[in-house]
Amino acid sequence: MNTKTHTILYAAFSIVAFVVLSGVYWFSYNSIESQTIRTSEILQQIAEEQSRSAHQKSLTKLLDGVRGSQAQLSSFFVPSDRVVEFIEQIESLEKLSGAVVTLQSITAENISEAATSTVGRVDASVSVVGNWASVMKALQLAERLPYSISISGVNVSSAGIVDGASAPKAAKGTSLWRMTFQIQVLSIKQ
């Protein structure tokens, strides 16, 4: 074989090798580019899902906090169907304080036909008679009723000296005191 033939064969082989290597390069480049695009899309989806998950966790935590607050908030109101229990709690101050406790009047807004979560008001006028310690204890117990109450119009005056018949619980000769006050509490339709 002569040099001319060798040169032509080398040139032909070089051209074929160039075309094959160019094809392999082009195929590899396109394959890597498509994998890079798919990987980028998957990473973006993962980031979005992680963001969504973090947002969901923060909303769940917020909702749990609201539920706790809602339960605590509900305890501040007298449920509209438990106004009688509230009256009984006021009347129970007599046994706990040792003073004579009288519920002079009570008015409650009628919210029984209202929509759920409607807020009304209960107003009570209370009279307490007894020795100084028992009258003050009745007021303190009223302040500690398990609702968010407002006590106003507190009036304390001397009611005289016990003569035995007027206050059988008190010792004869003890000073009697009379206290009146108003209690306001919100009620809620549940």
C-alpha positions as CSV (number, residue, x, y, z in Angstrom):
1,M,0.0,0.0,0.0
2,N,1.2,3.3,-0.7
3,T,1.2,6.4,1.3
4,K,-1.6,8.0,-0.6
5,T,-3.9,5.1,0.3
6,H,-2.7,5.2,3.9
7,T,-3.5,8.9,4.1
8,I,-6.9,8.4,2.6
9,L,-7.6,5.5,5.0
10,Y,-6.4,7.6,8.0
11,A,-8.5,10.6,6.8
12,A,-11.6,8.3,6.3
13,F,-11.0,6.7,9.7
14,S,-10.5,10.1,11.3
15,I,-13.7,11.4,9.7
16,V,-15.7,8.3,10.8
17,A,-14.1,8.5,14.3
18,F,-15.0,12.2,14.5
19,V,-18.6,11.5,13.4
20,V,-19.0,8.6,15.9
21,L,-17.4,10.6,18.8
22,S,-19.5,13.7,17.9
23,G,-22.6,11.5,18.0
24,V,-21.6,10.0,21.4
25,Y,-20.8,13.5,22.7
26,W,-24.1,14.9,21.4
27,F,-26.0,11.9,22.9
28,S,-24.2,12.2,26.2
29,Y,-24.7,15.9,26.4
30,N,-28.4,15.7,25.7
31,S,-28.8,12.8,28.2
32,I,-27.0,14.8,30.9
33,E,-28.9,18.0,30.1
34,S,-32.3,16.1,30.4
35,Q,-31.2,14.5,33.6
36,T,-30.1,17.8,35.0
37,I,-33.5,19.4,34.1
38,R,-35.4,16.4,35.7
39,T,-33.2,16.6,38.8
40,S,-33.8,20.4,39.0
41,E,-37.6,19.8,38.8
42,I,-37.5,17.1,41.4
43,L,-35.4,19.3,43.8
44,Q,-37.9,22.1,43.2
45,Q,-40.8,19.8,44.0
46,I,-39.0,18.6,47.2
47,A,-38.4,22.2,48.3
48,E,-42.0,23.1,47.7
49,E,-43.2,20.0,49.6
50,Q,-40.8,20.8,52.5
51,S,-42.2,24.4,52.5
52,R,-45.7,23.1,52.5
53,S,-44.9,20.7,55.3
54,A,-43.3,23.4,57.4
55,H,-46.3,25.7,56.8
56,Q,-48.7,22.9,57.7
57,K,-46.8,22.2,60.9
58,S,-46.9,25.9,61.8
59,L,-50.7,26.0,61.1
60,T,-51.2,22.9,63.2
61,K,-49.3,24.4,66.1
62,L,-51.3,27.6,65.8
63,L,-54.5,25.7,65.7
64,D,-53.5,23.7,68.8
65,G,-52.8,27.1,70.5
66,V,-56.2,28.4,69.4
67,R,-58.0,25.3,70.7
68,G,-56.3,25.8,74.1
69,S,-57.2,29.4,74.2
70,Q,-60.8,28.7,73.0
71,A,-61.2,26.2,75.9
72,Q,-59.8,28.8,78.4
73,L,-62.0,31.5,76.9
74,S,-65.1,29.4,77.2
75,S,-64.5,29.0,80.9
76,F,-64.9,32.8,81.3
77,F,-68.6,32.6,80.3
78,V,-71.6,31.0,81.9
79,P,-73.1,28.7,79.3
80,S,-76.7,29.8,78.6
81,D,-78.1,26.5,79.7
82,R,-76.2,26.6,83.0
83,V,-77.5,29.9,84.5
84,V,-79.3,27.9,87.2
85,E,-76.0,26.4,88.2
86,F,-74.5,29.9,88.4
87,I,-77.4,30.9,90.7
88,E,-76.7,27.9,92.9
89,Q,-73.0,28.8,93.1
90,I,-74.0,32.3,94.4
91,E,-76.4,30.7,96.9
92,S,-73.6,28.2,98.1
93,L,-71.6,31.2,99.3
94,E,-73.8,31.1,102.4
95,K,-72.5,27.6,103.5
96,L,-68.9,28.5,102.6
97,S,-68.8,31.9,104.3
98,G,-71.0,31.4,107.3
99,A,-73.0,34.6,106.5
100,V,-76.6,34.8,105.3
101,V,-76.5,35.2,101.6
102,T,-79.6,36.3,99.7
103,L,-80.0,36.6,96.0
104,Q,-82.2,39.7,95.8
105,S,-82.7,39.7,92.0
106,I,-81.3,38.2,88.9
107,T,-81.8,39.0,85.3
108,A,-80.4,37.0,82.4
109,E,-80.7,37.9,78.7
110,N,-82.7,35.2,76.9
111,I,-80.3,33.9,74.2
112,S,-81.8,30.4,74.1
113,E,-83.2,31.1,70.6
114,A,-80.0,32.9,69.4
115,A,-77.3,31.5,67.2
116,T,-74.4,29.6,68.7
117,S,-71.7,31.7,70.2
118,T,-74.1,34.6,70.9
119,V,-73.1,36.4,74.0
120,G,-75.6,37.6,76.7
121,R,-75.3,39.0,80.2
122,V,-76.4,37.8,83.6
123,D,-76.9,40.5,86.4
124,A,-77.4,39.5,90.0
125,S,-78.0,41.6,93.1
126,V,-76.7,40.0,96.3
127,S,-77.2,40.8,100.0
128,V,-75.0,39.4,102.7
129,V,-75.5,39.6,106.5
130,G,-73.2,38.3,109.2
131,N,-70.2,39.2,111.2
132,W,-67.3,41.2,109.6
133,A,-65.2,38.1,108.8
134,S,-68.1,36.1,107.2
135,V,-69.3,39.1,105.1
136,M,-65.8,39.7,103.8
137,K,-65.3,36.0,103.1
138,A,-68.6,35.9,101.1
139,L,-67.2,38.8,99.0
140,Q,-63.9,37.0,98.5
141,L,-65.6,33.8,97.5
142,A,-67.9,35.7,95.0
143,E,-64.7,37.2,93.4
144,R,-63.3,33.7,93.0
145,L,-66.3,32.2,91.1
146,P,-65.0,30.3,88.1
147,Y,-66.1,32.9,85.6
148,S,-64.9,36.3,84.5
149,I,-67.2,38.3,86.7
150,S,-67.5,41.9,87.5
151,I,-68.5,42.9,91.0
152,S,-69.7,46.5,91.5
153,G,-71.8,48.7,93.8
154,V,-70.3,47.1,97.0
155,N,-72.0,48.7,100.0
156,V,-71.2,47.7,103.6
157,S,-73.1,49.1,106.6
158,S,-73.6,48.1,110.2
159,A,-76.7,46.0,110.8
160,G,-76.6,46.3,114.6
161,I,-75.9,43.9,117.3
162,V,-77.1,40.3,117.4
163,D,-79.9,39.8,119.9
164,G,-80.2,36.1,119.4
165,A,-83.3,35.9,117.3
166,S,-82.1,38.1,114.4
167,A,-79.1,35.9,113.5
168,P,-79.2,32.4,115.1
169,K,-75.7,31.5,113.7
170,A,-74.0,34.5,115.4
171,A,-73.1,34.8,119.1
172,K,-75.3,37.2,121.1
173,G,-73.7,40.6,121.3
174,T,-71.8,40.2,118.0
175,S,-71.8,43.2,115.6
176,L,-73.7,42.4,112.4
177,W,-72.7,43.8,109.0
178,R,-74.8,44.1,105.8
179,M,-73.2,44.1,102.4
180,T,-74.9,44.4,99.1
181,F,-73.2,44.1,95.7
182,Q,-74.0,43.4,92.0
183,I,-72.4,40.6,90.0
184,Q,-72.3,40.8,86.2
185,V,-71.1,37.8,84.1
186,L,-71.3,37.1,80.4
187,S,-73.2,34.1,79.2
188,I,-72.8,32.3,75.9
189,K,-75.0,30.2,73.8
190,Q,-73.3,26.9,73.1
